[in-house]
Amino acid sequence: MFGDFTKGFWVSIYQGRIEAAPSPSMRVMTSDAPNDVTLPDDGVPRFRSRPATFMLKLLTTWASMGFRKVRIAGVAD
């Protein structure tokens, strides 16, 4: 299961659906979480918006991809 952000260059993948998935390194946009959601207190840094380090990682990753979008078979643009 995944969510495709077609205007961007990344694909959101749900960790619970992947065997042996790595632990999350940060939680971003926590200000958008519904009021009834309680985030776990597991030591993973939380950010109400997009931190500069996250944006820098996205930009450098996208640059290494040649500024291309991910193409997924069976998903329309």
C-alpha positions in Angstrom: 0.0 0.0 0.0 1.3 3.5 -0.8 0.1 7.0 -1.5 1.4 8.6 -4.6 2.1 12.3 -4.5 1.9 12.9 -8.3 3.0 16.6 -8.2 6.2 15.7 -6.3 9.0 13.2 -6.7 8.4 10.9 -3.7 6.1 8.1 -2.9 4.7 7.6 0.7 5.0 4.0 1.9 3.3 2.8 5.0 5.9 1.2 7.3 3.6 -1.4 8.7 3.2 -2.9 5.2 6.9 -3.6 4.7 8.7 -6.6 6.2 11.8 -5.5 8.1 11.2 -1.8 7.5 13.7 0.6 9.1 12.6 2.7 12.1 11.5 6.2 11.3 14.1 8.9 11.8 11.7 11.9 12.2 8.1 12.8 12.1 7.2 15.8 10.0 4.0 18.0 9.7 2.7 16.8 13.1 0.6 20.0 13.3 -1.7 18.3 10.7 -2.4 15.3 12.9 -6.0 15.1 14.1 -6.6 16.3 17.6 -7.5 12.8 18.8 -4.2 11.2 17.6 -1.6 10.7 20.2 2.0 10.4 18.8 4.1 7.7 20.5 6.8 8.9 22.9 9.5 6.8 21.4 12.4 9.3 21.0 11.8 10.0 17.3 12.1 13.8 16.8 8.8 15.5 16.0 8.5 18.6 13.8 5.3 20.7 13.5 6.3 21.6 9.9 9.1 20.7 7.5 12.5 21.2 9.1 15.4 22.5 7.0 17.3 19.3 7.4 14.4 17.3 5.9 14.0 19.7 3.0 17.8 19.5 2.3 17.6 15.7 2.3 14.7 15.9 -0.2 16.5 18.3 -2.5 19.8 16.3 -2.5 17.9 13.1 -3.1 15.9 14.6 -6.0 19.1 16.1 -7.5 20.7 12.6 -7.4 17.7 11.3 -9.3 18.3 13.9 -12.0 15.3 15.9 -10.9 13.0 13.2 -12.4 9.6 12.0 -11.0 9.2 8.4 -9.9 7.3 6.3 -12.4 5.1 3.6 -11.0 3.6 0.9 -13.3 -0.2 1.0 -13.2 -0.5 4.5 -11.7 -1.6 7.3 -14.1 -0.1 10.8 -14.1 
